Amino acid sequence: MNLMPVWISIQLASVTVCVLLALGTPLAWWLAVSRSRWRVAVDALVALPLVLPPTVLGFYMLMLLGPQGMVGAPWFAMTKETLTFSFTGLVITSVLYSLPFVVQPLRDAFRAVGQGPMEMAATLGAKPLDAFLTIACPLAGRGFVTAVVLGFAHTLGEFGAVLMVGGSIPGETRVVAIAIYEHVETLEYASAHALSAGLLVFSFVTLLLVYALNRQARPGVSG
């Protein structure tokens, strides 16, 4: 059985989670503490991939990243390469598709931390960024673990959006979910079963870890 789709999926999930942590952490903090009237609208936009069919997101990303798209056209002019049907295009699509799975746990963790520790740090002379990095982020540690686990797992199981944007190029955009679909199409059920069983076990262990962390985070919960 060809394990290249597994390796590509792991690469895609790892890069996506790193990008989401870099972009999603400040966004989650803003959503947690901001009193802006735009906060509800931004919160809704972040959650949109939870209810939007993956093929819809994939279609609009295909239009956006294509050689004639708003993002794809200048990219092609600079690099002479297309974002569609490329690993880079998959990363951009996956970042949007998995956004709520990283931002929402971080937002909830920051809300649980509250403003008290930050205000206390300010009275001791700590700058806002220093207090955020050394106090708020460590106190929200479980939220970061949940965000990483859920973001990685969700990206690993993508199908509709990545198929629309990346297609199925062996060694570049053919991820696990697409490989399973193609194995079933060609009646290679043994290979499809092996990949599906691996994803099933991984998904169960992922949820088990998240629930265990959340259970430990609630005070007064015992076996």
C-alpha positions as CSV (number, residue, x, y, z in Angstrom):
1,M,0.0,0.0,0.0
2,N,1.3,3.4,-1.0
3,L,1.8,5.5,2.2
4,M,2.6,8.8,0.3
5,P,-0.9,10.2,0.9
6,V,-0.5,9.7,4.6
7,W,2.8,11.6,4.6
8,I,1.3,14.4,2.5
9,S,-1.7,14.6,4.9
10,I,0.6,14.8,7.9
11,Q,2.6,17.5,6.3
12,L,-0.5,19.5,5.4
13,A,-2.0,19.2,8.8
14,S,1.3,20.2,10.5
15,V,1.8,23.3,8.4
16,T,-1.9,24.2,8.7
17,V,-1.8,24.0,12.5
18,C,1.4,26.1,12.7
19,V,-0.1,28.8,10.4
20,L,-3.4,28.8,12.4
21,L,-1.6,29.1,15.7
22,A,0.3,32.1,14.4
23,L,-2.8,33.8,13.0
24,G,-5.4,32.4,15.2
25,T,-3.9,33.2,18.6
26,P,-4.1,37.0,18.4
27,L,-7.6,36.7,16.7
28,A,-8.8,34.4,19.6
29,W,-7.5,36.9,22.2
30,W,-9.3,39.7,20.5
31,L,-12.5,37.7,20.3
32,A,-12.1,36.9,24.0
33,V,-11.5,40.4,25.4
34,S,-12.8,42.8,22.8
35,R,-16.0,44.8,23.3
36,S,-16.2,45.9,19.7
37,R,-19.5,45.8,17.9
38,W,-17.8,43.9,15.2
39,R,-16.9,41.0,17.5
40,V,-20.1,39.0,16.9
41,A,-19.7,39.3,13.1
42,V,-16.1,38.2,13.3
43,D,-17.1,35.3,15.6
44,A,-19.7,34.3,13.0
45,L,-17.2,34.4,10.2
46,V,-14.7,32.3,12.1
47,A,-17.5,29.7,12.7
48,L,-18.7,29.7,9.1
49,P,-16.7,26.6,8.0
50,L,-18.6,24.6,10.7
51,V,-21.9,24.9,8.7
52,L,-20.7,25.6,5.2
53,P,-20.5,22.5,2.9
54,P,-16.8,21.8,2.1
55,T,-17.5,21.9,-1.6
56,V,-18.9,25.4,-1.3
57,L,-15.7,26.6,0.4
58,G,-13.7,24.6,-2.1
59,F,-15.5,26.2,-5.1
60,Y,-14.9,29.8,-3.9
61,M,-11.3,29.0,-3.0
62,L,-10.9,27.6,-6.5
63,M,-12.2,30.8,-8.0
64,L,-10.0,32.9,-5.6
65,L,-6.8,31.0,-6.0
66,G,-7.2,30.2,-9.7
67,P,-4.9,31.8,-12.4
68,Q,-7.6,34.4,-13.0
69,G,-8.6,34.9,-9.3
70,M,-7.9,37.8,-7.0
71,V,-5.2,36.0,-5.2
72,G,-4.2,33.5,-7.9
73,A,-3.6,36.0,-10.6
74,P,-0.9,38.1,-8.9
75,W,0.7,35.0,-7.5
76,F,0.9,33.5,-11.0
77,A,2.4,36.8,-12.3
78,M,5.1,36.7,-9.7
79,T,5.9,33.0,-9.6
80,K,4.6,31.6,-12.9
81,E,3.0,28.9,-10.8
82,T,-0.6,28.3,-9.9
83,L,-1.9,28.1,-6.4
84,T,-4.6,25.7,-7.5
85,F,-3.6,22.0,-7.7
86,S,-0.6,22.7,-5.5
87,F,0.4,22.0,-1.9
88,T,0.5,25.8,-1.1
89,G,-3.1,26.1,-2.3
90,L,-4.1,23.2,-0.1
91,V,-2.5,24.9,2.9
92,I,-4.4,28.2,2.3
93,T,-7.7,26.3,1.9
94,S,-7.0,24.1,5.0
95,V,-6.3,27.2,7.1
96,L,-9.7,28.6,6.3
97,Y,-11.5,25.2,6.6
98,S,-9.9,24.4,10.0
99,L,-10.0,28.0,11.4
100,P,-12.8,27.4,13.9
101,F,-11.2,24.3,15.3
102,V,-8.2,26.3,16.4
103,V,-9.6,29.7,17.1
104,Q,-12.7,28.7,19.2
105,P,-10.8,26.6,21.8
106,L,-8.3,29.3,22.2
107,R,-11.0,32.0,22.5
108,D,-12.7,30.0,25.2
109,A,-9.5,29.3,27.0
110,F,-8.6,33.0,27.0
111,R,-12.0,33.9,28.3
112,A,-11.5,31.5,31.2
113,V,-8.2,33.2,32.0
114,G,-10.0,36.5,32.2
115,Q,-8.5,40.0,32.5
116,G,-7.5,39.7,36.2
117,P,-4.0,38.2,35.7
118,M,-3.3,40.7,32.9
119,E,-4.3,43.7,35.0
120,M,-2.2,42.4,37.9
121,A,0.8,42.1,35.5
122,A,0.2,45.6,34.3
123,T,0.3,47.0,37.9
124,L,3.7,45.3,38.2
125,G,5.0,47.1,35.1
126,A,4.7,44.3,32.5
127,K,4.1,45.4,29.0
128,P,0.9,44.0,27.3
129,L,2.7,41.8,24.9
130,D,5.0,40.4,27.6
131,A,2.0,39.7,29.9
132,F,0.2,38.0,27.1
133,L,3.1,35.7,26.2
134,T,4.2,34.9,29.8
135,I,0.9,34.9,31.6
136,A,-2.2,34.6,29.4
137,C,-0.8,32.0,27.0
138,P,0.6,29.6,29.7
139,L,-2.7,29.9,31.7
140,A,-4.5,28.9,28.5
141,G,-2.3,25.9,27.9
142,R,-5.1,23.4,27.7
143,G,-6.8,25.5,25.1
144,F,-3.7,25.4,23.0
145,V,-3.4,21.6,23.3
146,T,-7.1,21.2,22.3
147,A,-6.7,23.6,19.4
148,V,-3.6,21.8,18.1
149,V,-5.2,18.4,18.4
150,L,-8.6,19.4,16.8
151,G,-7.0,21.5,14.1
152,F,-4.6,18.7,13.1
153,A,-7.3,16.0,13.2
154,H,-9.8,18.1,11.2
155,T,-7.2,18.9,8.5
156,L,-6.1,15.3,8.3
157,G,-9.7,14.2,7.4
158,E,-10.5,16.9,4.8
159,F,-12.0,15.8,1.5
160,G,-14.4,18.1,-0.4
161,A,-12.4,21.4,-0.1
162,V,-9.0,19.9,-0.8
163,L,-10.4,17.9,-3.8
164,M,-11.8,21.0,-5.3
165,V,-8.6,23.1,-4.9
166,G,-5.9,20.4,-5.1
167,G,-7.3,17.6,-7.1
168,S,-5.4,14.3,-6.8
169,I,-1.8,14.7,-7.9
170,P,0.3,11.8,-6.6
171,G,3.1,13.0,-4.3
172,E,1.8,16.6,-4.1
173,T,-2.0,16.9,-3.4
174,R,-3.3,13.4,-3.0
175,V,-4.1,13.2,0.7
176,V,-5.5,10.3,2.7
177,A,-9.2,11.1,2.3
178,I,-8.9,11.4,-1.5
179,A,-6.8,8.2,-1.6
180,I,-9.6,6.3,0.2
181,Y,-12.2,7.6,-2.2
182,E,-10.1,6.5,-5.2
183,H,-9.4,3.0,-3.7
184,V,-13.1,2.5,-3.3
185,E,-13.7,3.7,-6.9
186,T,-11.3,1.1,-8.2
187,L,-12.6,-1.6,-5.8
188,E,-9.4,-1.8,-3.9
189,Y,-11.2,-2.3,-0.6
190,A,-8.3,-3.7,1.3
191,S,-6.3,-0.5,0.8
192,A,-9.4,1.6,1.5
193,H,-10.0,-0.3,4.7
194,A,-6.4,0.1,5.9
195,L,-6.5,3.9,5.5
196,S,-10.0,4.2,6.8
197,A,-9.2,2.2,9.9
198,G,-6.2,4.3,10.6
199,L,-8.2,7.5,10.4
200,L,-10.9,6.0,12.6
201,V,-8.5,5.0,15.3
202,F,-6.7,8.4,15.1
203,S,-10.0,10.3,15.3
204,F,-11.2,8.3,18.3
205,V,-7.9,8.8,20.2
206,T,-8.0,12.5,19.3
207,L,-11.5,12.9,20.8
208,L,-10.5,10.9,23.8
209,L,-7.6,13.2,24.5
210,V,-9.7,16.3,24.1
211,Y,-12.4,15.0,26.4
212,A,-9.8,13.9,29.0
213,L,-8.3,17.4,28.9
214,N,-11.6,19.1,29.3
215,R,-12.6,16.8,32.2
216,Q,-9.4,17.6,34.0
217,A,-9.9,21.3,33.4
218,R,-13.2,21.3,35.3
219,P,-12.8,21.7,39.0
220,G,-14.4,19.2,41.3
221,V,-14.6,16.4,38.7
222,S,-13.5,13.1,39.9
223,G,-13.5,9.6,38.6
